[in-house]
């Protein structure tokens, strides 16, 4: 098992997601890609990264464009 720790490994994972699948994503899609069960965890990550979001609740879409700059 890898014992490395990184504060920002998720940022690179979100970039890779955007490159593979496009820059628009839902919380559910990001959770599936990252293997995370908690929607709150992904929502917090998106808030911390100040990612633009469109819509509310189940209709919310995250715009990952700024992660590709």
N, C-alpha and C positions, 0 to 999 in steps of 0.2 A: 504494500500500500504506500502511496506517495504521502510524504509528511510535509510537503511544501505548503506554505501559507501565502496568500496574496490578498491585498485589500481591493484590488481592481481587476481580478481575473474575469469577473462577470462583464466588465465593459468590453473586453475583447470578444467574449462570447456573443454579446449583443451585436457587435460589429459584424461578426461572422454570420449571424442570423440574417442581418440586413443584406449582406452580400449574396447569400444563398437564396433568400426567399422574398426580398424586397423590403423597402423601408417602412412599410405599414404592418403593424402586428397587434394582435389582441393579447391580453394577459394570459389567456388559455394557451395560445400558440407559443408564447415565450416560456411558460411553465413546462410545456411538453418538450420543447427544445433543450431546456436546461435541466430537466428532471427534478423540478421543484413542485411540491404538492400545494404549497400555500400561496394563494392569490395575494395575500397581504404582503408577503415578502417581495414578490415581483413589483407590486404597486409601490412599495417603499423604495426599491432600487430605481424605478423610473422617476419617482419624485426627487430622489437624491441626485440623479443625473440631469434633472430639469428638462426631461424629454417632453416635447409638446404632446398634448393629448386632445383628442376630439371625441365628443360624445360623453355619455354618462353611463354608469353602472355596466350592465352586460353589453351595451352598445359601444363602449369605449374602445378607441383605437389609438395606439401609440405611434407617433411619427419618429422614426429612428434616424432621419436624415442627418441631423447634427452629429451623430456618432460616426458618420462616414467622412466628415470634413477633415 
